Amino acid sequence: MKKILLVEDNESIVLGLKYSLEQEKFQVITAKNKKEAVSILEKYQFDLCLLDISLPDGTGYEICKIIKRGEDFPVIFLTAKDEEENVILGLDMGADDYISKPFRIGELISRINSVLRRYDKQKKNERTIEIKNIKIDLDKAKVFKNQEEIILTSLEYKILVMLFENYNILISRERLMEKIWDIDENYVNDNTLTVYIKRIRQKIGDQEGNIIKTVRGLGYIVGDNDENI
């Protein structure tokens, strides 16, 4: 069942849309303003967002930016303003479609299904690794925690990718240092590697070593191995 976030402050529109979408077997969570929408986005993952442009405490554009900066799922704007500049602004921000009020529910359902099919096709071609609340987008060379991008240096990113790509496999410190040398042609000694691991843990919120585990005297492992210090 696909999950939709509906952000709309008009209660009658919300009730009608929620009922119609649920009849089409969508799960619908609603928010009536920006504050509610942001709070919900921090707690749940969605397949699509129906987003009103004019909200009591902000605009749909601001919410669209948050979505596209994080997990990046499809957005369809619901707008009573069909002026060209509003449409262009939304699409430039990464919105996938728009529909002007009033609209026929059949047309909206058709657009929703079209956008979801396009995203599903894209996902099949994406290369990502997700472990706990950390996601690595290998195609874009970006790392996310709870949908928020984490900024890593090139070397930090390569170390993290190597560990994540070898889930439940112990990677020795020697192998890590050899890999780093092969990629960057820079010498990284044992002490420097320790510093890099510490910085990566800090950035992904893993100071306790629950994701990147240290195996005493051997190296590191991301997975279910419990021989950590």
Summary of the structure (lengths in Angstrom):
residues: 229
radius of gyration: 21.9
end to end distance: 41.5
largest distance: 66.5
contacts: 673
relative contact order: 0.09
helix: 45%
strand: 24%
